[in-house]
Structures are given as structure tokens and as C-alpha cells.
Amino acid sequence: MPQTIDIAVIGAGAIGRTHIDTLARMPGFRLSAIVDPMPSGASLATSLGLPVFPNVATLIDSGVAQAAIVATPNETHLPVSEALLRAKIPVLLEKPVAESLTSALRLIAVAEETGIPLLVGHHRRHNPIIRKAHEAIRAGRIGDLVMATVTCSLAKPASYFEAAWRRAPGAGGPLLINLVHEIDLLRHFFGEISTVQAIASNGRRGFAVEDTAAVCLSFAGGGLATLCISDAATGPWAWDLSAGENMARFPAHPVTAHHYAGSRAGLSLPDLTLWEPEGEPDWTRKLHPTKLAIEAADPYEAQLAHFAALIREGGAPLVSARDATANLIVLDAIGKAAATGRAVSVDLSPLDGISGTVFNNGSGP
Ligand SMILES: NC(=O)c1ccc[n+]([C@@H]2O[C@H](COP(=O)([O-])OP(=O)(O)OC[C@H]3O[C@@H](n4cnc5c(N)ncnc54)[C@H](O)[C@@H]3O)[C@@H](O)[C@H]2O)c1
């Protein structure tokens, strides 16, 4: 593998453009092509002096890509990624891993069969805030999780919904588009989710998909969480609007969006404040805040650096297809709970026999 990896971006929409901007700052990569069937993709490629291809097959035939970022609508994730992996092209695939469990399981099988690196783009896991929080939680600094609350008020403009897939069941809606990130983080911090309950409403926008939902989770290891999400509610209390991880798209407000209360202490994010008692916990005594120190880094850059390491050296992806598929299973259970009004058990048995990470043998091109 040469020093610089020639990489193509498949899908030059909202997040594809974030990757294109990020690649311009990354020394280990050279953006070599864009794939997008729309005229907007072609004009972006022309403005950057890059070749543009209408589909992934013509990109593969051209031989100009040694790696690819797949940032296309969810239902295309499997066919596009499968074609790339079979052509021995490592893939950084945007979340959610696929539009359905069947497609996700098929993708896991293709990744295992080919041994080509497949990293799923739950980019927050590469954020130093998340790494530090994970370290503190796993070191027992909040004790056992008792309860967590997560808020996501994400008032999106009408133009956002011009792309039809964002209004379509199975692809759009804030549960699949946004809550999947929160589910990924909660599982990362506190382990597997055993049961979900949910209420969803499309009352604000009237689309076929929900615009607002309230979700309750219980974790297999103990502890409960509530999550409130809406793409029609105004307020800064959301990770996207407070963590400052994509300042080109979103302002960062000085508020918190995640609160974890444990048997020993509390932790809020993204401000990384640990709230500890002096001595035994007692609600009548003052808690002392400590801000956990980190060196800030752009998670999209960190994600690409990890992708480069996977391509060059092999090893396990930080977010494997298995991990991302477990998120999808939880989301599916939330959808069923909202539709039936009943508690739904999370059944991860389709992942039995699939190792914690989808391996790769470092045999990229
Ligand atoms: N990591 C994140 O935080 C994050 C943020 C936004 C979106 N996403 C994910 O990224 C994906 C894209 O979302 P978006 O908001 O950028 O969508 P978008 O609609 O803005 O862009 C999708 C682009 O893909 C192109 N496209 C469609 N089919 C294609 C194909 N077969 N081959 C090549 N190009 C194709 C479209 O023309 C469009 O330009 C979705 O899976 C979404 O869930 C992730």
C-alpha cells in the first residue's frame, strides 16, 4: 500500500461533502473520484478537478480507487458496499449499516468472506469526549449505571426533507437517522439493551415516518434510560448541537445532552463533567464537579485515520458491522414497541456465532 491512499467518495450529499472536506485535511489520503448519479455530484467533481462516475461499477472498472467512503441512502448500502468489497476495495460505510437486518447480515457475511476492511461510520466513537467517557465509565467512576437521560431536539428545516428517502419508512425519520447514534453510544458505555418501550408520533410533520419519539430502555447489566428525540422540536439539547464535532454544519451550544447517573457519581456529556459526592452519596450534600480533561480532535479525521490504519495494518474496526447491526436490531425493537404500545425484548440471536468485530486480515489493495 503506497503512502497515500487514493479514495473515492460514493454519494456526494450532505455527509459525503463532510467527508470530502475532511479528506482535504488528511495527509494519508488523496480524493481520487466522486460517484453520484445526480448533476450536483458531477458539478462538485468538476469544481474539484476530479473524475465523476454515475455508479460504483464504473468506478471499480476505472481502477482509480484503493478505498471508498459510502455515503449513499441506506437501501443502497448493501449493494454498493458488496460491489466494493468484492473488488477488494476497503469501505468506510455510513450508518446505519443497512436498511434492514437481512441486508446487514448479508453485508457481515460478505465482509467475512472477502476479509476486506469494513468500518461503519458511527463517527462519535472516534471523538475524544466519547473515548474519555468510556474510559471513566469502564473504570467504575460513576459506579453501576442506575439511570441515563438523553435528549435530541433537532429542528430540521423543510429543505432537509426534499430528499424523499428522509420521509420514507425504513430509511428516514429521526429514530433511524439520529437515534441510532445514541443507541450506539449507550450500548458502547453500558452494554447490551434487553428491553425497549416507545411512543412515536408524526403529529408535527405528518410524514409516513415519525418526527418525535420517547423511548425507554433497560440494560441487560442493570440500569434504565430514557431518550426523547424530535426533528421538529427546537432547543439546543442534542449532541449534534452541543458537542461541536461538525462546526461547518452545526453550531455548538454550551449545554449538555446526555446525563448518566450511577450508584457512585454522575456524568454529563458532552461537557465531560463528573459529579461526585464527598463520602457516601446523599442527596442533601453538595456534589463536586470535575471536568475530565481531553485533547480535542475532529472525530471525522480520527475516523479516517483509523480507516487508514485498518487498510495498512489490518486489525479490528472500532465499529464493526456486527456492532452496527446490533444497533439496527435495537432500532427495530423500538419501532415494534412504538407500533404496538408493548415492551419488546431485544433479540440479538441473529448475531450468534458472529464475533464481536468483523475481522479483516489487512489484505487491502
Ligand atoms: N455519520 C453521520 O453523522 C451521518 C450524517 C448524515 C447522514 N449519514 C448517513 O449517510 C447516508 C447519506 O445521507 P445524506 O444525508 O448525506 O444523504 P443525501 O441525500 O444528502 O445524499 C446522498 C447522495 O447519494 C447519492 N446517491 C444515491 N444513490 C447513489 C448510488 N447508488 N451511488 C452513488 N451515489 C448515490 C445521491 O444522489 C445523493 O447525492 C445515509 O445512510 C445517512 O444515514 C450519516
The ligand as an ORCA input file, in Angstrom:
! r2SCAN-3c Opt
* xyz 0 1
  N     -22.409      9.914     10.369
  C     -23.360     10.827     10.372
  O     -23.487     11.603     11.309
  C     -24.304     10.945      9.218
  C     -24.897     12.179      8.958
  C     -25.755     12.275      7.863
  C     -26.032     11.156      7.088
  N     -25.462      9.965      7.405
  C     -25.769      8.767      6.572
  O     -25.155      8.947      5.303
  C     -26.003      8.450      4.260
  C     -26.319      9.581      3.301
  O     -27.017     10.585      3.987
  P     -27.072     12.099      3.454
  O     -27.832     12.850      4.468
  O     -25.715     12.561      3.048
  O     -27.971     11.876      2.147
  P     -28.154     12.827      0.866
  O     -29.474     12.520      0.294
  O     -27.833     14.241      1.240
  O     -27.001     12.329     -0.111
  C     -26.994     11.051     -0.712
  C     -26.260     11.172     -2.025
  O     -26.086      9.855     -2.563
  C     -26.358      9.915     -3.988
  N     -26.701      8.554     -4.409
  C     -27.893      7.928     -4.318
  N     -27.794      6.659     -4.772
  C     -26.500      6.504     -5.157
  C     -25.757      5.417     -5.693
  N     -26.324      4.215     -5.901
  N     -24.440      5.596     -5.971
  C     -23.856      6.799     -5.748
  N     -24.499      7.866     -5.236
  C     -25.802      7.710     -4.925
  C     -27.468     10.938     -4.121
  O     -27.538     11.457     -5.418
  C     -27.033     11.985     -3.076
  O     -26.177     12.955     -3.649
  C     -27.227      7.854      4.957
  O     -27.009      6.482      5.161
  C     -27.248      8.586      6.294
  O     -27.867      7.834      7.320
  C     -24.591      9.845      8.426
*
